[in-house]
Amino acid sequence: MYGIILAGGSGSRLWPLSRELYPKQLLKINTDKSLLEMTYLRLLNLTDEKNILSITNAKHFSDVKTQLSSISKDPLLLSEPAQKNTAPAISVSVKYLLDKGKDDVILVVPSDHLIKDEKAFKKSVENAKTLAEEGYIVTFGIKPAGAETGYGYIKSSKKNNDFSYKVEEFKEKPDKKTAEKYVKSGKYYWNSGIFMFKASVFMETLKEFAPEIYEITQEFNFTKNNQIEFTKFDKMPSISIDYAVMEKAKNIINVPVDCGWNDLGSWDAIYDINSKDKEGNVKIGAVQTENCKNSLLFSSNRLIAGVGLDDIILVETSDAILACKKDKTQDVKKVFDKLKEIKDETHLVHTTVYRPWGYYTVLNQGEGYLTKMICVSSHGQLSLQSHNFRSEHWVVLSGTARVTLDNKNYILKPGSSIDIPVKVKHSLGNPYKEELKIIEVQKGDKLVEEDIIRYKDIYGRVKA
Amino acid sequence: MYGIILAGGSGSRLWPLSRELYPKQLLKINTDKSLLEMTYLRLLNLTDEKNILSITNAKHFSDVKTQLSSISKDPLLLSEPAQKNTAPAISVSVKYLLDKGKDDVILVVPSDHLIKDEKAFKKSVENAKTLAEEGYIVTFGIKPAGAETGYGYIKSSKKNNDFSYKVEEFKEKPDKKTAEKYVKSGKYYWNSGIFMFKASVFMETLKEFAPEIYEITQEFNFTKNNQIEFTKFDKMPSISIDYAVMEKAKNIINVPVDCGWNDLGSWDAIYDINSKDKEGNVKIGAVQTENCKNSLLFSSNRLIAGVGLDDIILVETSDAILACKKDKTQDVKKVFDKLKEIKDETHLVHTTVYRPWGYYTVLNQGEGYLTKMICVSSHGQLSLQSHNFRSEHWVVLSGTARVTLDNKNYILKPGSSIDIPVKVKHSLGNPYKEELKIIEVQKGDKLVEEDIIRYKDIYGRVKA
């Protein structure tokens, strides 16, 4: 069995915890594993790591790779050079597996959903496998826990066998009234976005109902080239797999699964999955409350205090705070879009940014200065670089730094510091076992990440 | 005419903007002048600065002095060595003025109220003065703008003359129902806490109704000693002037004043005094809203976003965030008290702390480090000191620093830095005209303000 993990995502729904460059699947919400990592581990429970292919878009590639590499030595990972929704992503992934492997059954899963009951999920997948081998495209329907308007629904009431139902119709996200009707009828399931099919069956179905995507998909040859070429991929229409294939195909079957599934599509879902105090409050981090009920208070850094709140979501991050009425969490996306429109960077990035060599956190920025905590992993190495508009000042907190400054090398222990003047070539590395932590003080009138001239990349290769 | 400014205050009501060590009167709420500064300027409009005495408690003395010194070269300022409510504070202040001056009329004002119509206030004071000179104790009653439960009330319905009414009764803070009854009757005024009387009249009244306070007050002799001695002052009962004198005295008269008075006693008052957008929202600082109404969003530093909020107060400061239902702002004090109880420092201080030499702001604190922005005023000088548990690293952003390190002097220009190792004596000064700004990185396992050994004070005097 193969697995395909869809690891794209826009990062708008769980803002300010998620960002455009740090979407939901990368988040560790109240746990030590991200949703992506949990998804990968879930598939490892079903098949070997060489059979698990993840696909993400270029802007998340580095972060996705870093997380998967914490579990697998050499995770299979494709980068989409353009954002084209799920149909093109799944199609090229299936083509990749066909080119590299055999015509086997494939399980397709989103990377940003929560599944509480892994056993129940595994059981359903095993059941579904027999149907996929018979030539069905299996969709996993979730018994609705309420009249949600944020999900698509599948009408499916006639039994096929012990564990599966025939699919009558796919329904787009309904309004509240329609959703209530669906749930009351008992004939509808939530569309989880999880699918299973044989590779060749998918390709045939794609050819029949989405010939345009099929044709472009055939242009890729992953035996010759491991990359998804932009010029080919960019010709793909931007369309979801539901719309392109599932809603039209005749060989669809529904395997209902009761596995504590939640797509964590908005802040009220985060409220739902967490345990509550007796007033119905979820408190995470440094929180004080006075006479609050049914509210979520989520602190990442600073103290948050709630007084007299009812049905309120309050989320604190280093650089942005959200307060939201619980039944309006779908509108968080509107704030996100507005910030994007006015080019406020809080929609885009966190103050913590992960890099192949470790990570940095912007601690504070003011007139003429910016402070960062830089953490360089064991054997991590930053590129040789210089800056035209800022000086940098490094103070070693822990570990040992190897600094190259103007062609001289320095070894810095905790408590020592070094000044990097404007325009002087420098690099920072940690050739040791212990993690290196330094505080960087940037001084200058123009303090932007873009003020950087790279001379060698992190492998020491001279830039062309 | 004399003025007494009562500049104590607990800092709990407008938390997290106010703190125990930075109470309401010191705040500059959406203006460039603090409430204290505005109060001082208001009195300067009525009398000469040598006639204005401020009294505050010891822990706010330095901050109060700094602010008043921005207006007056040598402001008269008494420090209370213990917190004893308003009766002792007013009594010793009156004694001070009698000892130092003559038996004149005194206007007593709180330092943390807002008065929008200075002209109307001045007119009422001038009217009141004639009555005070006749031997009355004048209280300034405010025509109620609503059935507030946070104020004391004065029953006063019978005219005395054109601009004054007889006082029938002082009433403590009522419940909602009683407050509504008061307002409906038209016979009640809010007790503003502003008073006017002749010094000798006050002393006679004090002698009659609060003999204990009177006796202790007589022990002070400000012709010999400018300080309020702790051993004497600490014998005072902790009691308000209303309770000790006003509610009992017979010679009280009410001069109603319509001057846009607001005691800013809670966050909903801050909402009330600010201008609103068409949805009734007050937005201060970096704020985004989506479908919010009747809410206050107050950002000091970071972006705050509100979605679907109604009647919510949201306040962001460097180290604490408050979200509060608007009709529950009186309960903010409970959070403050809880934080105090659990020794969470966010009740006590801001991340910005003012000192005689300038100020510092804690930018960020993490495991093993703390970063500060230190701003040293022109000719500001910090004490000679050392630290047992931390090294410090200073990067000059602007201005010029004179650093003494291990008996050597260094002059540092912007972009240069210096390391202060653990246990080494050092001091920082700015003997120049331009303000000095540095970033300090502290490194150590124990990073507390108390880790400081002072060898000389800021005047260069060797410590005993």
Chai-1 contact restraints between the chains, C-beta under 6 A:
chainA,res_idxA,chainB,res_idxB,connection_type,confidence,min_distance_angstrom,max_distance_angstrom,comment,restraint_id
A,Q288,B,V335,contact,1.0,0.0,6.0,A-B,restraint_1
A,E290,B,D331,contact,1.0,0.0,6.0,A-B,restraint_2
A,E290,B,K334,contact,1.0,0.0,6.0,A-B,restraint_3
A,E290,B,V335,contact,1.0,0.0,6.0,A-B,restraint_4
A,R302,B,D319,contact,1.0,0.0,6.0,A-B,restraint_5
A,R302,B,A320,contact,1.0,0.0,6.0,A-B,restraint_6
A,L303,B,A320,contact,1.0,0.0,6.0,A-B,restraint_7
A,L303,B,T346,contact,1.0,0.0,6.0,A-B,restraint_8
A,I304,B,I321,contact,1.0,0.0,6.0,A-B,restraint_9
A,A305,B,L322,contact,1.0,0.0,6.0,A-B,restraint_10
A,A305,B,V335,contact,1.0,0.0,6.0,A-B,restraint_11
A,G306,B,A323,contact,1.0,0.0,6.0,A-B,restraint_12
A,V307,B,C324,contact,1.0,0.0,6.0,A-B,restraint_13
A,V307,B,K328,contact,1.0,0.0,6.0,A-B,restraint_14
A,V307,B,D331,contact,1.0,0.0,6.0,A-B,restraint_15
A,V307,B,V332,contact,1.0,0.0,6.0,A-B,restraint_16
A,G308,B,K325,contact,1.0,0.0,6.0,A-B,restraint_17
A,G308,B,K328,contact,1.0,0.0,6.0,A-B,restraint_18
A,L309,B,A323,contact,1.0,0.0,6.0,A-B,restraint_19
A,L314,B,A323,contact,1.0,0.0,6.0,A-B,restraint_20
A,E316,B,I321,contact,1.0,0.0,6.0,A-B,restraint_21
A,D319,B,R302,contact,1.0,0.0,6.0,A-B,restraint_22
A,A320,B,L303,contact,1.0,0.0,6.0,A-B,restraint_23
A,I321,B,I304,contact,1.0,0.0,6.0,A-B,restraint_24
A,I321,B,E316,contact,1.0,0.0,6.0,A-B,restraint_25
A,I321,B,I321,contact,1.0,0.0,6.0,A-B,restraint_26
A,L322,B,A305,contact,1.0,0.0,6.0,A-B,restraint_27
A,A323,B,G306,contact,1.0,0.0,6.0,A-B,restraint_28
A,A323,B,L309,contact,1.0,0.0,6.0,A-B,restraint_29
A,A323,B,L314,contact,1.0,0.0,6.0,A-B,restraint_30
A,A323,B,A323,contact,1.0,0.0,6.0,A-B,restraint_31
A,C324,B,V307,contact,1.0,0.0,6.0,A-B,restraint_32
A,K325,B,G308,contact,1.0,0.0,6.0,A-B,restraint_33
A,K328,B,V307,contact,1.0,0.0,6.0,A-B,restraint_34
A,K328,B,G308,contact,1.0,0.0,6.0,A-B,restraint_35
A,D331,B,E290,contact,1.0,0.0,6.0,A-B,restraint_36
A,D331,B,V307,contact,1.0,0.0,6.0,A-B,restraint_37
A,V332,B,V307,contact,1.0,0.0,6.0,A-B,restraint_38
A,K334,B,E290,contact,1.0,0.0,6.0,A-B,restraint_39
A,V335,B,Q288,contact,1.0,0.0,6.0,A-B,restraint_40
A,V335,B,E290,contact,1.0,0.0,6.0,A-B,restraint_41
A,V335,B,A305,contact,1.0,0.0,6.0,A-B,restraint_42
A,T346,B,L303,contact,1.0,0.0,6.0,A-B,restraint_43
A,L363,B,N364,contact,1.0,0.0,6.0,A-B,restraint_44
A,N364,B,L363,contact,1.0,0.0,6.0,A-B,restraint_45
A,N364,B,N364,contact,1.0,0.0,6.0,A-B,restraint_46
A,G368,B,L397,contact,1.0,0.0,6.0,A-B,restraint_47
A,Y369,B,L397,contact,1.0,0.0,6.0,A-B,restraint_48
A,Y369,B,I439,contact,1.0,0.0,6.0,A-B,restraint_49
A,T371,B,T371,contact,1.0,0.0,6.0,A-B,restraint_50
A,S391,B,G415,contact,1.0,0.0,6.0,A-B,restraint_51
A,H393,B,V395,contact,1.0,0.0,6.0,A-B,restraint_52
A,H393,B,S417,contact,1.0,0.0,6.0,A-B,restraint_53
A,V395,B,H393,contact,1.0,0.0,6.0,A-B,restraint_54
A,V395,B,V441,contact,1.0,0.0,6.0,A-B,restraint_55
A,L397,B,G368,contact,1.0,0.0,6.0,A-B,restraint_56
A,L397,B,Y369,contact,1.0,0.0,6.0,A-B,restraint_57
A,L397,B,K443,contact,1.0,0.0,6.0,A-B,restraint_58
A,G415,B,S391,contact,1.0,0.0,6.0,A-B,restraint_59
A,G415,B,K443,contact,1.0,0.0,6.0,A-B,restraint_60
A,S417,B,H393,contact,1.0,0.0,6.0,A-B,restraint_61
A,S417,B,D419,contact,1.0,0.0,6.0,A-B,restraint_62
A,D419,B,S417,contact,1.0,0.0,6.0,A-B,restraint_63
A,I439,B,Y369,contact,1.0,0.0,6.0,A-B,restraint_64
A,I439,B,V441,contact,1.0,0.0,6.0,A-B,restraint_65
A,V441,B,V395,contact,1.0,0.0,6.0,A-B,restraint_66
A,V441,B,I439,contact,1.0,0.0,6.0,A-B,restraint_67
A,K443,B,L397,contact,1.0,0.0,6.0,A-B,restraint_68
A,K443,B,G415,contact,1.0,0.0,6.0,A-B,restraint_69
